[in-house]
Amino acid sequence: MNLREKSKKELEEKIDRLERLIATKGVGSDYLSRIERVQRDVNIALMLGGATLLLGATAWTIYKMRGE
């Protein structure tokens, strides 16, 4: 690894650490963590809703095909 690549890698690592520090302790970090939790909850709700819809449509189709 030459000096240029090593310097670039070290700078990228320092920038990543700084970004993590700002995300955890910076201005708006509380708001950001709340938004991430809300987004996670919405994603879970959408997945469960989609699965429920798929299972319901499958059950309805099977019920109709049997002629009951």
MDAnalysis code that builds the backbone (N, CA, C; Angstrom):
import MDAnalysis as mda
import numpy as np

u = mda.Universe.empty(204, n_residues=68, atom_resindex=np.repeat(np.arange(68), 3), trajectory=True)
u.add_TopologyAttr("name", ["N", "CA", "C"] * 68)
u.add_TopologyAttr("resid", np.arange(1, 69))
u.add_TopologyAttr("resname", ["MET", "ASN", "LEU", "ARG", "GLU", "LYS", "SER", "LYS", "LYS", "GLU", "LEU", "GLU", "GLU", "LYS", "ILE", "ASP", "ARG", "LEU", "GLU", "ARG", "LEU", "ILE", "ALA", "THR", "LYS", "GLY", "VAL", "GLY", "SER", "ASP", "TYR", "LEU", "SER", "ARG", "ILE", "GLU", "ARG", "VAL", "GLN", "ARG", "ASP", "VAL", "ASN", "ILE", "ALA", "LEU", "MET", "LEU", "GLY", "GLY", "ALA", "THR", "LEU", "LEU", "LEU", "GLY", "ALA", "THR", "ALA", "TRP", "THR", "ILE", "TYR", "LYS", "MET", "ARG", "GLY", "GLU"])
u.atoms.positions = np.array([
    [0.848, -1.164, 0.000],
    [0.000, 0.000, 0.000],
    [0.901, 1.237, 0.000],
    [0.677, 2.104, -0.945],
    [1.537, 3.275, -1.002],
    [1.019, 4.373, -0.069],
    [1.772, 5.420, 0.042],
    [1.479, 6.500, 0.984],
    [0.150, 7.181, 0.667],
    [-0.143, 7.347, -0.603],
    [-1.378, 8.025, -0.993],
    [-2.598, 7.209, -0.575],
    [-2.591, 5.923, -0.824],
    [-3.714, 5.070, -0.449],
    [-3.876, 5.004, 1.065],
    [-2.762, 4.933, 1.764],
    [-2.794, 4.867, 3.228],
    [-3.372, 6.159, 3.810],
    [-2.947, 7.297, 3.279],
    [-3.454, 8.584, 3.749],
    [-4.946, 8.709, 3.471],
    [-5.345, 8.274, 2.290],
    [-6.764, 8.350, 1.921],
    [-7.603, 7.485, 2.855],
    [-7.126, 6.294, 3.153],
    [-7.849, 5.384, 4.040],
    [-7.966, 5.969, 5.448],
    [-6.873, 6.530, 5.959],
    [-6.889, 7.125, 7.294],
    [-7.855, 8.303, 7.358],
    [-7.867, 9.144, 6.324],
    [-8.789, 10.282, 6.291],
    [-10.239, 9.815, 6.251],
    [-10.524, 8.791, 5.467],
    [-11.887, 8.271, 5.400],
    [-12.333, 7.723, 6.753],
    [-11.433, 7.042, 7.461],
    [-11.759, 6.519, 8.783],
    [-12.027, 7.642, 9.776],
    [-11.219, 8.693, 9.722],
    [-11.432, 9.835, 10.617],
    [-12.763, 10.526, 10.310],
    [-13.095, 10.654, 9.046],
    [-14.361, 11.276, 8.664],
    [-15.534, 10.419, 9.138],
    [-15.431, 9.112, 8.996],
    [-16.492, 8.217, 9.473],
    [-16.681, 8.342, 10.983],
    [-15.574, 8.380, 11.738],
    [-15.677, 8.532, 13.196],
    [-16.320, 9.857, 13.561],
    [-15.952, 10.915, 12.854],
    [-16.523, 12.233, 13.114],
    [-18.014, 12.256, 12.800],
    [-18.409, 11.629, 11.699],
    [-19.826, 11.571, 11.342],
    [-20.622, 10.787, 12.386],
    [-20.064, 9.683, 12.894],
    [-20.735, 8.914, 13.945],
    [-20.877, 9.730, 15.223],
    [-19.837, 10.490, 15.565],
    [-19.875, 11.336, 16.754],
    [-20.958, 12.402, 16.614],
    [-21.028, 13.036, 15.465],
    [-22.041, 14.058, 15.233],
    [-23.431, 13.444, 15.273],
    [-23.596, 12.245, 14.713],
    [-24.901, 11.597, 14.697],
    [-25.366, 11.220, 16.094],
    [-24.431, 10.884, 16.977],
    [-24.831, 10.468, 18.326],
    [-24.920, 11.627, 19.308],
    [-24.107, 12.666, 19.130],
    [-24.077, 13.742, 20.118],
    [-24.307, 15.123, 19.529],
    [-24.511, 15.213, 18.245],
    [-24.636, 16.508, 17.597],
    [-26.028, 17.096, 17.704],
    [-26.190, 18.242, 17.093],
    [-27.468, 18.928, 17.076],
    [-28.466, 18.097, 16.277],
    [-29.606, 17.825, 16.864],
    [-30.640, 17.062, 16.187],
    [-30.484, 15.564, 16.286],
    [-29.557, 15.088, 17.095],
    [-29.343, 13.644, 17.184],
    [-30.540, 12.937, 17.812],
    [-31.195, 13.582, 18.786],
    [-32.394, 12.992, 19.390],
    [-33.506, 12.868, 18.359],
    [-33.680, 13.926, 17.582],
    [-34.705, 13.919, 16.539],
    [-34.408, 12.827, 15.517],
    [-33.151, 12.679, 15.140],
    [-32.752, 11.664, 14.165],
    [-33.026, 10.262, 14.688],
    [-32.730, 10.014, 15.949],
    [-32.972, 8.674, 16.496],
    [-34.463, 8.380, 16.572],
    [-35.281, 9.388, 16.886],
    [-36.735, 9.177, 16.899],
    [-37.250, 8.862, 15.495],
    [-36.754, 9.582, 14.514],
    [-37.183, 9.360, 13.132],
    [-36.772, 7.966, 12.667],
    [-35.586, 7.511, 13.047],
    [-35.147, 6.161, 12.662],
    [-36.049, 5.100, 13.280],
    [-36.469, 5.297, 14.532],
    [-37.376, 4.339, 15.172],
    [-38.731, 4.329, 14.484],
    [-39.237, 5.508, 14.148],
    [-40.524, 5.594, 13.455],
    [-40.437, 4.904, 12.101],
    [-39.353, 5.139, 11.377],
    [-39.185, 4.516, 10.070],
    [-39.126, 2.999, 10.197],
    [-38.425, 2.494, 11.203],
    [-38.358, 1.050, 11.436],
    [-39.738, 0.481, 11.740],
    [-40.509, 1.182, 12.578],
    [-41.843, 0.708, 12.927],
    [-42.778, 0.718, 11.713],
    [-42.662, 1.731, 10.893],
    [-43.488, 1.795, 9.673],
    [-43.117, 0.659, 8.733],
    [-41.844, 0.372, 8.583],
    [-41.413, -0.727, 7.718],
    [-41.948, -2.064, 8.218],
    [-41.892, -2.283, 9.536],
    [-42.413, -3.526, 10.103],
    [-43.912, -3.627, 9.866],
    [-44.635, -2.524, 10.075],
    [-46.079, -2.530, 9.871],
    [-46.426, -2.817, 8.416],
    [-45.679, -2.248, 7.490],
    [-45.936, -2.503, 6.063],
    [-45.668, -3.958, 5.702],
    [-44.615, -4.529, 6.257],
    [-44.305, -5.933, 5.971],
    [-45.403, -6.845, 6.522],
    [-45.825, -6.604, 7.757],
    [-46.875, -7.429, 8.349],
    [-48.204, -7.244, 7.622],
    [-48.513, -6.022, 7.242],
    [-49.736, -5.765, 6.490],
    [-49.728, -6.452, 5.139],
    [-48.600, -6.410, 4.458],
    [-48.491, -7.074, 3.159],
    [-48.621, -8.580, 3.282],
    [-48.006, -9.135, 4.314],
    [-48.100, -10.575, 4.528],
    [-49.539, -10.979, 4.854],
    [-50.212, -10.180, 5.668],
    [-51.607, -10.452, 6.013],
    [-52.497, -10.374, 4.772],
    [-52.265, -9.369, 3.949],
    [-53.037, -9.229, 2.716],
    [-52.810, -10.417, 1.787],
    [-51.585, -10.850, 1.656],
    [-51.264, -11.985, 0.797],
    [-51.914, -13.266, 1.307],
    [-51.818, -13.508, 2.607],
    [-52.443, -14.700, 3.182],
    [-53.964, -14.651, 3.053],
    [-54.541, -13.494, 3.265],
    [-55.990, -13.339, 3.120],
    [-56.448, -13.581, 1.690],
    [-55.716, -13.029, 0.723],
    [-56.076, -13.231, -0.684],
    [-55.924, -14.702, -1.074],
    [-54.895, -15.355, -0.567],
    [-54.699, -16.783, -0.852],
    [-55.832, -17.614, -0.266],
    [-56.183, -17.335, 0.980],
    [-57.274, -18.077, 1.621],
    [-58.593, -17.849, 0.892],
    [-58.863, -16.626, 0.487],
    [-60.096, -16.307, -0.230],
    [-60.139, -17.034, -1.573],
    [-59.019, -17.068, -2.287],
    [-58.945, -17.749, -3.578],
    [-59.183, -19.248, -3.419],
    [-58.554, -19.844, -2.430],
    [-58.744, -21.270, -2.185],
    [-60.201, -21.567, -1.831],
    [-60.785, -20.729, -1.013],
    [-62.177, -20.894, -0.608],
    [-63.109, -20.807, -1.817],
    [-62.875, -19.860, -2.715],
    [-63.718, -19.672, -3.894],
    [-63.516, -20.816, -4.913],
    [-62.313, -21.332, -5.037],
    [-62.050, -22.391, -6.013],
    [-62.681, -23.720, -5.595],
    [-62.836, -23.925, -4.307],
    [-63.473, -25.156, -3.836],
    [-64.989, -25.098, -3.976],
    [-65.497, -23.886, -4.201],
    [-66.938, -23.746, -4.435],
    [-67.774, -23.763, -3.175],
    [-67.166, -23.488, -2.069],
    [-67.919, -23.516, -0.823],
    [-68.555, -22.199, -0.530],
])
